[in-house]
């Protein structure tokens, strides 16, 4: 996929990649070592550091998610964003995708700082710093795992659960095997992504149930208008010399075609719906209901559409509600660690 194609499919993912690369180039151009930046340089460019982030510079919880320590770190996270973003962003919608990424970055950094602070209190740890988009990317990957478990498709393709588990597993194993990797950041980001994705998945499932219920109940009212005179003339044109069984079979087929109700009842409505609606992303509120209503001849179409859209709209608020609650809980989490640090400093 070219850059222009990626931008059309996933504009936020493209802009995030551009920001990662642009920030790295800016660092190098100002004299930062391309592979081994110093602690002072990383702090200058916004790395997450407990004494600063949890006292009076909480903005580092986000800025550190765009900063990378060395070229290999950038390439690894850049590839993961490219791989996950082109699937996750069309599925969740660009605005929700960006919110998911940022909250996962914050969640990963908060868990990292929490573990660091606990280590300082019991004498087994010391202040350090962290940087990278890994927490946000793990959050996106975890969200895609939930989507795969709920068998949600994108552009007609169902996500491969085994591939996603493999990629996520490699990240976690690599983190525990290589010293200096922010495992807490990975885990915190993944947990945040899981919680947010559950809201998306539940909303999707409830919309699916509501529209299935409508489709099943409206099936008996499906009607078609047939030109019976044209059919009758066609039957008279049958060659009387044909085998009688063939003629009877032909007439049976024509009769079946004229009886749309019987033919319609032989169709698995839910299966037909699944194949068409499963390609609708989480962020789409009205495409599926509108399509079904247009293809079904019943009275009071407007009231029926409103009945379906109402529960769909209510459930569509669930992901936003979960993200707001997570943001509030993160604020409280930061304040808790912040106050603990101030109390310890006051005693000293």
MOWOFEN-V962373 format. One record per pair of residues at least 12 apart in sequence whose C-alpha atoms are under 8 Angstrom apart, sorted by the first residue. I is the first residue (numbers start at 1). J is the second residue. D is the distance in whole Angstrom. If there is no record, write none. Layout:
# MOWOFEN-V962373
[[I & J & D] [I & J & D]]
This chain:
# MOWOFEN-V962373
[[6 & 86 & 7] [9 & 86 & 7] [9 & 90 & 7] [10 & 85 & 7] [10 & 86 & 5] [10 & 89 & 6] [10 & 90 & 6] [10 & 94 & 7] [11 & 94 & 7] [12 & 89 & 8] [12 & 94 & 6] [12 & 97 & 8] [12 & 98 & 7] [13 & 81 & 7] [13 & 82 & 7] [13 & 85 & 5] [13 & 86 & 7] [13 & 89 & 7] [14 & 82 & 8] [17 & 78 & 6] [17 & 81 & 7] [17 & 82 & 8] [19 & 66 & 7] [20 & 66 & 5] [20 & 67 & 7] [20 & 68 & 8] [20 & 74 & 7] [20 & 78 & 8] [21 & 74 & 8] [23 & 66 & 7] [23 & 67 & 7] [24 & 67 & 7] [24 & 68 & 7] [27 & 45 & 8] [33 & 70 & 8] [34 & 70 & 6] [34 & 71 & 6] [35 & 69 & 7] [35 & 70 & 4] [35 & 71 & 6] [35 & 72 & 8] [36 & 69 & 7] [36 & 70 & 6] [37 & 69 & 7] [37 & 70 & 7] [42 & 69 & 8] [45 & 67 & 7] [46 & 60 & 6] [46 & 63 & 5] [46 & 64 & 5] [46 & 67 & 7] [47 & 60 & 6] [47 & 63 & 7] [47 & 64 & 4] [47 & 67 & 7] [47 & 129 & 6] [47 & 130 & 6] [47 & 131 & 5] [48 & 60 & 5] [48 & 61 & 6] [48 & 63 & 8] [48 & 64 & 5] [48 & 109 & 7] [48 & 129 & 5] [48 & 130 & 5] [48 & 131 & 6] [49 & 113 & 8] [49 & 127 & 7] [49 & 128 & 6] [49 & 129 & 4] [49 & 130 & 7] [50 & 113 & 6] [50 & 116 & 8] [50 & 117 & 8] [50 & 127 & 6] [50 & 128 & 7] [50 & 129 & 7] [51 & 127 & 7] [54 & 113 & 8] [54 & 334 & 7] [54 & 337 & 7] [54 & 338 & 5] [54 & 341 & 8] [55 & 338 & 6] [55 & 341 & 8] [55 & 342 & 8] [61 & 105 & 7] [61 & 106 & 5] [61 & 109 & 6] [61 & 110 & 7] [62 & 102 & 7] [62 & 105 & 7] [62 & 106 & 6] [64 & 130 & 7] [64 & 131 & 5] [64 & 132 & 6] [64 & 133 & 8] [65 & 105 & 6] [65 & 131 & 6] [65 & 132 & 5] [65 & 133 & 4] [65 & 134 & 8] [65 & 135 & 8] [65 & 136 & 7] [66 & 131 & 8] [66 & 132 & 6] [66 & 133 & 6] [67 & 131 & 6] [67 & 132 & 5] [67 & 133 & 7] [68 & 131 & 6] [68 & 132 & 5] [68 & 133 & 8] [69 & 131 & 7] [69 & 132 & 7] [73 & 132 & 8] [74 & 132 & 8] [77 & 132 & 8] [77 & 133 & 6] [77 & 134 & 6] [77 & 137 & 8] [80 & 137 & 7] [81 & 137 & 6] [84 & 137 & 8] [84 & 140 & 7] [84 & 141 & 7] [85 & 140 & 8] [87 & 154 & 7] [88 & 140 & 7] [88 & 144 & 7] [90 & 154 & 8] [90 & 281 & 7] [91 & 154 & 6] [91 & 281 & 5] [91 & 282 & 6] [91 & 283 & 7] [92 & 200 & 8] [92 & 281 & 7] [92 & 282 & 5] [92 & 283 & 5] [93 & 281 & 8] [93 & 282 & 7] [93 & 283 & 5] [99 & 323 & 8] [100 & 136 & 8] [100 & 139 & 7] [100 & 140 & 7] [100 & 193 & 7] [100 & 196 & 7] [100 & 323 & 8] [101 & 136 & 5] [101 & 137 & 7] [101 & 139 & 7] [101 & 140 & 7] [102 & 136 & 6] [103 & 136 & 7] [103 & 189 & 8] [103 & 192 & 7] [103 & 323 & 8] [103 & 326 & 8] [103 & 327 & 7] [104 & 135 & 6] [104 & 136 & 5] [104 & 137 & 8] [104 & 138 & 8] [104 & 139 & 5] [104 & 140 & 8] [104 & 188 & 7] [104 & 189 & 4] [104 & 190 & 7] [104 & 192 & 5] [104 & 193 & 6] [105 & 133 & 7] [105 & 134 & 8] [105 & 135 & 5] [105 & 136 & 4] [105 & 139 & 8] [105 & 185 & 8] [105 & 189 & 6] [106 & 135 & 8] [106 & 189 & 8] [106 & 330 & 8] [107 & 135 & 8] [107 & 185 & 7] [107 & 188 & 5] [107 & 189 & 5] [107 & 192 & 6] [107 & 330 & 7] [108 & 135 & 5] [108 & 136 & 8] [108 & 184 & 6] [108 & 185 & 4] [108 & 186 & 6] [108 & 187 & 7] [108 & 188 & 4] [108 & 189 & 4] [108 & 190 & 8] [109 & 130 & 8] [109 & 135 & 8] [109 & 184 & 8] [109 & 185 & 5] [109 & 188 & 7] [110 & 185 & 8] [110 & 188 & 8] [110 & 330 & 8] [110 & 333 & 8] [110 & 334 & 7] [111 & 184 & 6] [111 & 185 & 6] [111 & 188 & 6] [112 & 182 & 7] [112 & 183 & 8] [112 & 184 & 5] [112 & 185 & 5] [112 & 188 & 8] [114 & 337 & 7] [115 & 184 & 7] [116 & 128 & 8] [117 & 337 & 8] [130 & 182 & 7] [134 & 185 & 7] [134 & 186 & 6] [134 & 189 & 8] [135 & 185 & 5] [135 & 186 & 5] [135 & 187 & 7] [135 & 188 & 7] [135 & 189 & 4] [135 & 190 & 7] [136 & 189 & 6] [136 & 190 & 8] [137 & 189 & 8] [138 & 168 & 7] [138 & 186 & 6] [138 & 187 & 8] [138 & 189 & 6] [138 & 190 & 5] [138 & 193 & 7] [139 & 189 & 5] [139 & 190 & 4] [139 & 191 & 7] [139 & 192 & 6] [139 & 193 & 4] [139 & 194 & 7] [140 & 190 & 8] [140 & 193 & 6] [141 & 164 & 7] [141 & 168 & 7] [141 & 190 & 7] [141 & 193 & 8] [142 & 168 & 8] [142 & 190 & 5] [142 & 191 & 7] [142 & 193 & 5] [142 & 194 & 5] [142 & 197 & 8] [143 & 190 & 8] [143 & 193 & 5] [143 & 194 & 5] [143 & 196 & 7] [143 & 197 & 5] [143 & 198 & 8] [144 & 159 & 8] [144 & 164 & 8] [144 & 197 & 8] [145 & 161 & 7] [145 & 164 & 6] [145 & 165 & 7] [146 & 194 & 7] [146 & 197 & 6] [146 & 198 & 7] [146 & 201 & 7] [147 & 159 & 8] [147 & 197 & 7] [147 & 201 & 7] [148 & 160 & 7] [148 & 161 & 6] [149 & 161 & 7] [150 & 201 & 7] [152 & 278 & 6] [152 & 279 & 7] [153 & 278 & 6] [153 & 279 & 5] [153 & 280 & 8] [153 & 281 & 8] [154 & 278 & 8] [154 & 279 & 5] [154 & 280 & 7] [154 & 281 & 7] [155 & 279 & 5] [155 & 280 & 8] [156 & 278 & 7] [156 & 279 & 5] [157 & 279 & 8] [172 & 186 & 7] [195 & 322 & 8] [196 & 319 & 6] [196 & 322 & 6] [196 & 323 & 6] [197 & 319 & 8] [198 & 319 & 8] [199 & 318 & 6] [199 & 319 & 5] [199 & 322 & 7] [200 & 282 & 7] [200 & 316 & 8] [200 & 318 & 7] [200 & 319 & 5] [201 & 282 & 8] [202 & 315 & 8] [203 & 282 & 8] [203 & 312 & 8] [203 & 315 & 5] [203 & 316 & 6] [203 & 318 & 7] [203 & 319 & 8] [204 & 282 & 6] [204 & 315 & 8] [204 & 316 & 8] [206 & 312 & 7] [206 & 315 & 7] [207 & 311 & 7] [207 & 312 & 5] [207 & 315 & 7] [210 & 308 & 7] [210 & 311 & 7] [210 & 312 & 8] [211 & 289 & 7] [211 & 308 & 7] [212 & 270 & 6] [212 & 273 & 7] [214 & 308 & 8] [215 & 269 & 7] [215 & 270 & 8] [215 & 292 & 8] [216 & 269 & 7] [216 & 270 & 8] [218 & 296 & 8] [218 & 298 & 8] [219 & 264 & 8] [219 & 265 & 8] [220 & 261 & 7] [220 & 265 & 8] [221 & 297 & 7] [221 & 298 & 6] [222 & 261 & 7] [222 & 296 & 6] [222 & 297 & 6] [222 & 298 & 7] [223 & 260 & 7] [223 & 261 & 7] [223 & 297 & 6] [224 & 260 & 7] [226 & 258 & 7] [231 & 254 & 8] [235 & 251 & 7] [285 & 309 & 8] [285 & 312 & 7] [285 & 313 & 7] [285 & 316 & 8] [286 & 309 & 7] [289 & 305 & 7] [289 & 308 & 7] [289 & 309 & 7] [290 & 305 & 7] [293 & 305 & 7]]
